[in-house]
Amino acid sequence: MTTATSIERAPTVDLKLEVVVIPVSDVDRAKHFYGGLGWRLDADFAVGDGFRVVQFTPPGSPASLHFGKGITSAGPGTASGAFLVVSDIEAARAELIARGAEVSEIFHRAGPGQPPVSGRDPERNSYRSYATFTDPDGNGWLLQEVTERLPGRVDAGATTFASAADLASAFRRAEAAHGEYEKQLGHRDEDWPTWYAEYMVREQTGKPQSS
């Protein structure tokens, strides 16, 4: 398998994914649905009777969603396969259901190309647990639980967290790992803030954790 780290590339101009466009049949119905999910409404403007654009941004996402009138020729409900990455798939599913979405049961895959298996990955392996839901038009979304990025997936020079929830989840994972580390030490680690910081940076950038 080819990865970003196996290909030598020269520096290039940043190309940041900003917006994904989905086709809907009823703009106001879609606006009500996505607003009900708690996504941030950024814009809603029209030009005459032939053009209207609505922009929403999912919590913690750097990219936004566009739908409206006169912005795509695709048929309503034909968008599918857009990933929404979450740090806790059970919590994310519960919140979406509470907000009115019909979310599938959680399932996982043992690896790329493997068939789906009911339930969350038993070892909580990153990238392996999923759930799906659709909007009123049938545009499909895929939740994917990611707790640790593969090498090459994160800019090693920058460590950021998309939301307070992501940061809190990272702290919980660090706390659990640090507990095991203190068991090996046999005493309290007085420099635990440094240990936490290094652990969380290594986890996010995909670097191996120290034993």
N, C-alpha and C positions, 0 to 999 in steps of 0.2 A: 504494500500500500504506500502510495506517495503522500507525504505530508509536507507542510510548509517548511519544516526544519530540514527536509532532505533536498530542497531545491535552493540553490544559491541565486539570489536575486539582487539586482541593483536597486537602490532607493528610488521610489517613484512618487508621483503626486497622490495625495490622499483621495480616496473615493469612498465617501461615507454614505452608507445607505440611510436615506432621510425619510422616505415615504413609500408605503405600499398602497396601491389603488385596488379597491374591490368594487365589483358591480352590484348595485342594488336596484330593486324595482320601486321601492317606496322610501324616499329619503328621510321623511319624518319618522317613519317606523324604525328605520335603522338607527337614526339619531337617538331615539328613545331607548333602544336596546343597548347600544354601546354606552350611553350615558348611565343607564341603570347598572352596568357592570362596574361603575366607578372610574371609568377611563376619563381622562381630562379633555374637555372640549376646548380646542384651541382656536377654531374659526368656523364660521358659517356665513358665507356671503354669496350673493347671486348677482349676475349681470343679465338683466332682462329676463325673459321667460325660458331661454335656452341653455343657461349655464348656472350651476350652483355647486359649490364645493364645501364639504364639511370635513374638518380634521379633528381626529381624536388621537390621544397618545396613551397607550397602556401604562400603568404605574411602573416607574423605574426603567422605562424603555427609551433608548436614544432615537428610535425610529417611530414614525407616526403612521396613521391610517387615513386615507382619503376615500370618500365616496360622494356621490352627488348626481348631478345631471349634466350631460355633455362633456364628461371627462374620460369616458372609456366606451369602446364599442363592444366590449365583452358582454355576454348574456348574464343577467342577474343570477347569482348563486353559483357561478362557475369557478370562483376562486377557491383553492384548497391547498392544504399542505403548508400553510404558514406556521412557523414554530413560535410558541411563546415559552421562553425558558423560565423556569421557576426553581427556587431553592428547596421548596417543600411541596411536593405535588399533592399530598393529602390536604394540606391547609389551603392550597390554591384552589383545588377542586371544591372544597367545602364552601369557600367564600363565593365562588362563581355560582354555585347552586343557590346559595342564600340570596344572591342578587338576581336570580331569575333565569340563569342559563341551564340548559339541559345537558349535563356533562356525562360522558360515558363512564363506565367503571374503569378503574386504573388497570393497566396491563403493562407487561414488560417484555423485553426481548433479551435472550441470552447473549446476543451479539449481533453485529450487522448482518442483515439478510435472514436472520432467524425468525421463526414464526412467533406470533404474539402468545404470551402466557398470562393467564389471569393473575391480577394482583401486582403490587409493587415489587420491584426487584428485592429479593430477600436479604441481600447484602448491601442494598442501597447504592449499588454501583452507579456512578455518574453516567448520564446519557441513556440510561436503559429503561426508565419508567415513564409511562405516557398516559394521557387521557385526551379525549377529543370533545369538541362541541361545535355547533354551527349557529349562525345568526338566523334571523327569520327568513332570509332568502335562500339559505343553504350553503353560504360561504363557510368553508371549514377551517377550524383552528386546531392545532395540535399542541398540547402542553407537554413539555419535556423537562424532567428533573435533572438539573446539572448542579452538582455540588463541588466538583473539581474539574478544571479545564485540562484538556490534553495539551501536551507541549506544542508550542507554536500557535495556539489559539488566542493567546493574549499577548499584548505588547509588553515585553519584559521590562521596559523602561517606565511603565506606568501601572500603578496599582490603584484601582478605584472600585467602589461599590455602588451599584445602580440605585440602591434605596436603603433606608434604615432597616427594613426587613432582611435584606441580603446581608447587611453587616451583622445584624443580630444572629443570623443563622451561622455565619462564619465564626463568630465568637463562641457559639455553642459547640461547634465541631472542634474548635481549638481547646475549649475547656475539657471536653471528653478526652482528647489526645493528651493534654497536659496532665490529666489525672493518671493516665498510664505511665507517663514520663516520671511523675513524682513517685509512683510505686517502685520504679527501677532505681531512682535515687535513694529511696528509703527515708527521705525527709522533705520538708517543705522547700520548694524552689523560691528563694528570695527574689530572684531576677525574673519572675514569671512574666512581667510586661514585655520584656525583650523576647522571651520564648514565644509568647502569643503573637507578637508582631512578625517575627521571622516565619513562624508556622503559616500564618494567614497569607503572607506575601508568596511563600513557596507554593501554597495550595492554589492560589489564584493564577499564578504564572505557569503552573504545570511542572514546577521543578520537584525533584524527589525530596521527600521528607527525611530529615535526619533520624536515625534510630535513637 
